[in-house]
Amino acid sequence: MLVTEVEFELPKGYVDDAGTLHREGVMRLATAADEIYPLKDPRVQGWPAYLIVILLSRVVTRLGRVPEVTPGVIEGLYSEDLAHLQDLYNRINGLAPTTVLITCPHCGRDHEAEVPRSGG
């Protein structure tokens, strides 16, 4: 069975205008549309780094009791929380690099090595 949604807890949490802290949420798997449509957004065209803000506002389906997760909500996250969501996005969508532990045949030390993803 394919899991299409993942619950998460932010390290710090989003504080809304009323001062309420929101830490628990749900992120769904991204679709092709989630990755393509934001590229048409003028904010992304003028500032490519804004892409992650739009992407996360599309795939974070719940954040505490916030009525709607908008780009403005994502902008209001602490840096640690933004990084946490970016990492989660990459992991659940199969975009995180895979690493393996290898032993150097010359020195005998263990090292982590990144395994390239296939098909790309």
N, C-alpha and C positions, 0 to 999 in steps of 0.2 A: 504494500500500500504506500503510495506516494504521500509524504507529508508536505503540505503546501503552506503551512503557517508555523511559525516558531515564536514561542513566548520568550521575552527577554526582561532583564532588569538593568536599568542604567546605573552606572557607578555613582553618579552624583544626582541626576534627576533634573527634570524640566520644572522651572518655577513659573507659574502663570502670573498674569497681572494682579490677581488677588492674593498672591503669595503662597498658593497651594503647590506642594511638591508632588510631581508625578514621576514615578520610576518604572512601573511595570508597563509592559506593552506587548504588542504582537506585530511581527513582520511577516509578510507573505512572500512567496517566491516571485521573482521578477518575470515579466513577460517581455517578448521582443518589443512590444509597444512601449513598455516602461523605459526601455533603453533608447528607443528611436525618437519618440515624440518630444522629449525634452530638448533634443538637438535643434528643434525649430524655435524654441523659446528665445526671445531677444536677450534675456538676462544671461543665458548660456552662450549665445553667439557673441555677446560683448565681453563675457568673462567666463571662459570655459571651466574654471574651478567651481562655478556655481552649479554645475551638472549634478554633483552629489546631493546638493540640497533638494533639487527637484526630484531626483530619483528616490531619495528617502521619503519625501512627502507623499510619493505615490505608493510605496510599498509598506510603510509603517501604517497599519490599519487601526491601531489603538495605542494610545499613550495615556495611561491613567484614566482620568475622567475628562480629558480634553475632548471637546465635542468634535473637532476636526483637525487632523494633522495636516497643516498647511506649510508651505515654504517658510513662512514667518515663524512657525513653531520650531522648525528644524534650525533656523537661524538663531533662535534663542537658546539652543542647547550649549552647555559647556563643552569645551574642546575635547575633554576626555570622553564625554558621552557621544559626541559626533564620531570620534575615532572608533568607539565601541560599536556603534551602528554600522559604520563602514566595514569593519572587520566581520561583523555578523552577516552583512549583505554579501560580502565576497565568499564567506564560508558556505552559506546555504545555497548560493547560486553556482557553486562549483568553480569559483574564480580565484580562490586562494591557492597559492603554490603548494605543492606537496613536497615535503622534505623527508629524507631518510637518513639514518645514521650509517655511516660507512667507516671502515677502518683503512687507513692509509697503509698500503703494502710496504712502504719504505720506512716510515717512522713508527708505525704501530698505533698512532693516535686516532681516536674517534673524531669524526667531523660530520657536520650536517651538510647535506648536499640537496639542492633543489632538483626535483624531477620535472622535466618539461611536460606540459600537458600535451596530449595527442590531438591531432586534427587541426592544429592551428598554425 
